[in-house]
């Protein structure tokens, strides 16, 4: 069974992390989908990257800046 991350996780976690690596994209949630039925639809526009994706090192945890409810 495939489970994709919620769109908020993509916006707050994945997108900023990939941007640090040189991968930039925009996305629009066309239709929300809910587990287990699914049915969500997202439009994704990815900008071309440079010659390669820039590696990053994640060794330290950062401090919590804000908690979203």
PERA-V546967 format. One record per run of one state. SS is the DSSP state (alpha for helix, beta for strand, coil for the rest). FROM is the first residue (numbers start at 1). LEN is the number of residues. Records with the same first field share a line. If there is no record, write none. Layout:
SS: FROM-LEN ; FROM-LEN
This chain:
coil: 1-6 ; 21-4 ; 32-2 ; 35-3 ; 39-2 ; 47-23
alpha: 7-14
beta: 25-7 ; 34-1 ; 38-1 ; 41-6
